[in-house]
Amino acid sequence: MVFAFFISTLQTGSAKLLYSIVFDKDPSISDRQDRKDILQKLCSKLVSEYDAVKRYTNRNDAADYERLKSDNVLPEFSRGVVRLDKGEYFEDGKILLWFAAIDCGFAFVLQNWESVHAATLNMKLLIQNLQQYTRIMTEPAYCILKPERVEIVVQKSLANGVLPLHTSAMLKERLKELDKIFSRLIKEK
């Protein structure tokens, strides 16, 4: 199960939480502000991990951005998995699965027992749908200006934080179903 999902900017030292949703409760988090503070700390962790990968791989986001803008081709994402120790951020240990490119970071905070492989596939599909229906990577202001669109895509992709399992036939059917739902819902908004 996904504990939380968030989207952030990737500026070193000033990572900004653009969107977040929490699907589960943690006994150590007492109120909304505590939850927001923890997610902001996780944004900073994502940025530091991304910076390390970016330095190592010598990535250039400018070329990825141009390809995305002109050909609508998603970039090759830097990604990683970080174990969050018990008591570090949450009462129980969790897993941070992150994808990042073009100044936009996406992350799942997973329960320890969740399959990282299933989460990775669902993250790819979620990012693809977010870009297709909200243009989140080319226009990240959508997270702030039109959060209901992001909310629709996230809720339909991760109902109650449950990661759907996909076989190739199920995946094709699910993508068709999601396309119909998102097209109709986005037109209504």
Residue pairs with C-beta under 8 A, 6 or more apart in sequence:
1 23
1 24
1 110
1 111
1 114
1 161
1 162
1 163
2 23
2 24
2 108
2 109
2 110
2 111
2 114
2 119
2 158
2 161
2 162
2 163
3 22
3 23
3 24
3 26
3 90
3 94
3 108
3 109
3 110
3 111
3 161
4 20
4 21
4 22
4 23
4 24
4 39
4 108
4 109
5 20
5 21
5 23
5 106
5 107
5 108
5 109
5 126
5 154
5 158
5 161
6 17
6 18
6 19
6 20
6 21
6 39
6 42
6 43
6 106
6 107
6 109
7 17
7 18
7 19
7 20
7 104
7 105
7 106
7 107
7 130
7 136
7 140
7 143
7 150
8 15
8 16
8 17
8 18
8 43
8 46
8 47
8 104
8 105
8 107
9 15
9 16
9 18
9 103
9 104
9 105
9 140
10 46
10 47
10 50
10 100
10 103
10 104
10 105
11 47
11 103
12 47
12 48
12 51
15 40
15 43
15 44
15 46
15 47
15 105
16 43
17 36
17 39
17 40
17 43
18 140
18 143
18 144
19 143
19 147
19 150
20 36
20 39
21 151
21 154
22 35
22 39
23 158
23 160
23 161
24 111
24 161
26 90
26 91
26 92
27 91
28 90
28 91
29 35
29 38
29 90
38 89
38 90
41 89
42 89
42 96
42 107
42 109
43 105
45 82
45 96
46 96
46 98
46 100
46 105
46 107
47 105
49 80
49 82
49 98
50 78
50 80
50 98
50 100
50 105
53 59
53 78
53 80
53 100
54 78
57 78
59 78
61 75
61 101
61 102
61 103
64 75
64 76
64 101
64 102
65 75
65 102
65 138
67 73
67 75
68 74
68 75
68 102
68 131
68 137
68 138
69 138
74 127
74 128
74 131
74 137
75 101
75 102
75 137
76 101
77 99
77 100
77 101
77 127
78 99
78 100
78 101
79 97
79 98
79 99
79 100
79 120
80 97
80 98
81 95
81 96
81 97
81 98
81 116
82 95
82 96
82 98
83 93
83 95
83 96
84 90
84 93
84 94
84 95
84 96
84 109
85 93
86 92
86 93
90 109
92 111
92 112
93 112
94 109
94 110
94 111
94 112
95 108
95 109
95 110
95 111
95 112
95 114
95 116
96 107
96 108
96 109
96 110
97 107
97 108
97 110
97 116
97 119
97 120
97 123
98 105
98 106
98 107
98 108
99 105
99 106
99 107
99 123
99 124
99 127
100 106
101 137
102 137
103 140
104 136
104 137
104 140
106 123
106 126
106 127
106 130
108 119
108 122
108 123
110 116
110 119
114 163
115 163
118 163
118 165
118 166
119 163
121 166
122 157
122 158
122 163
122 164
122 166
125 157
125 166
125 175
126 153
126 154
126 157
126 158
129 153
129 157
129 178
129 182
130 136
130 137
130 150
130 153
130 154
131 137
131 138
132 182
133 149
133 152
133 153
133 182
133 186
134 142
134 146
134 149
134 150
134 153
135 142
136 142
136 143
136 150
142 149
142 150
143 150
146 189
148 189
149 186
149 189
152 182
152 185
152 186
152 189
153 182
156 178
156 181
156 182
156 185
157 178
164 170
164 174
166 174
